[in-house]
Amino acid sequence: MQTNYKKRKSPLRGRPSWARFFCGVVAIGGALSLSPSLHADTINWTLAGSGSWDVAANWTDTTNSTHVVPTAADTVTVSNGSTVSKNSGSLDASSLTLSGSTLSISSTPTYNIASTILKTGGNLIFGSNYTLNNNTVTFGDTNSGTSLVTAGNGTLTLGAGELVHGNTGRIYGNGAIGNLANAGTISADVSGGTISLGNGGGSAINLTNTGTLSALNGGTLSYGGATFTNTGTLTANGTGSTINLSGTTTFLNGSVLNVLNGGVINIIGSSNNAGSLVIAGTYGGGFNTGTVSVPGNGTLTGGYTQTAGATIVDGTLVGNQILTINNGTLTGKGTIVGNVVNNGGSISPNGPSSGKLTINGNYSQAIAGSLTVDLAGYTQGTTYDWLSVSGTSTLNGILNVNLLNGFSPIVGDTFTFLNYSSKTGAFSTLNSLNNGYGYSVTYNGTNAQLHVTQSAAANTPEPGTVGLLIGLGGFGLALTRRRNTRKKA
């Protein structure tokens, strides 16, 4: 027997949007409850022109050809050159793709779209003083130079859960100078792509970073605004990964700045590091009042002036301009390629241990500067400090001598602690940092030597000598008493 089945129309087709995600459940026991069950659909903007997000007629659900406003589970696309506006309530979707179109949001609505992709010409425009958090915004292709996230005249804040990343795009103010406050992550993480902050198409922005800014995988992150204050983490990691700070930028680093594995940070403007800076790539230079470490190969493309803090060179630091130490310390066991001027700081090869610091250039020390030489043995550059200068040494100021690890040199010991190709001047003050020891310095044609002239070790009798002296003293005392006894008799 043949059975004919009649094709039935879906009961959800043509229903209002709320009917797409409610299914009725009869609860035995007399109560009727409705439990929500979100159904993910693909929703496209089909209005030819500008319109409101909240008007169902502007959208088409491609699953069932109905007109509905997107809901939290839906995949949404605007790609026909339109401008969509949202002035109140919340924007809900699982993902949104803007291609050649604009979404304009006032300061009031809540942005609840988990993933937003901006493609060529896609614009995401926020009203003044807007906060994004727990969303991901992706610049989606190499041609998205006109795609941008735009802040109004106030502040665009990216919360700790926010991620903006991808290929090529821009974030900047569209009125008077705006502000970008990042507590989340902005990452140029696609090779060949560039994410620009505050330069191109709009006004400059003041940038405050308490989160993470990075250039990874050969991407470029550029900032060309007014003032950039970093109290978070700024990292250029990997060959071709570049951070450009240009224009009228004033860069103030109060936290962590990393240039790693061949990364590059270029600075055109004023820069001050008051935090922690690691250079294992190319860095633009500037002022240091914090801690700068060079563990591998590093390059300074601009001038470098330290007014406080520490510079630690354990690798190789190539400086195209003078490395000036006005205060703080310069230490390490590596090599500086360039000229070093010590106006008022302290130079100490290998820091609190003994070792060798090399300057492939000239070394100049002013009257307020100091060089500290640590002695812990008799091997140059290993157990006692050695400053090796390939060029001219211009000397003045203080030479400190410090003994380590219980080392006790004796009178006549000599240590070659400094070499150079030529020399002018001499240290004006020689300090022993250990009681009971004295030193002198001789300057030869290509080196300077330290001589021990007084030794606490030499002034302390050996144990056998002490015993002999005690014995002789006792014998003398007995002899004196015997003589006195005879006189009385």
Secondary structure, DSSP 8 states (H G I E B T S, - for coil): ----------TTTT--GGGGGEEEEEETTTEEEEEE-----EEEE--SS-EETT-GGGEEETTTTB-----TT-EEEE-SS-EEEE-SSEEEEEEEEEES-EEEE-SSSEEEEEEEEEETT-EEEE-SSEEE-S-EEEE-STTGGG-EEEE-SSEEEE-TT-EEEESSEEEEESSSSEEEEESSEEEE-STT-EEEES-SSSB-EEEEESSEEEEETT-EEEE-SSEEEESSEEEEESTT-EEEE-TT-EEEE-SEEEEETT-EEEE-SEEEE-SEEEESSEE--EEESSEEEESSEEEE-S-EEESSSEEEESSEEEESS-EEESSSEEEESSEEES-EEESS-EEEETTTS--EEEEES-EEE-TT-EEEEEESSSSBTTTB-EEEESSEEEE-SEEEEEE-TT----TT-EEEEEE-SEEEE--SEEEESSTT-EEEEEE-SSEEEEEEEE-HHHHS--HHHHHHHHHHHHHHHHHHHHHHHHHH-
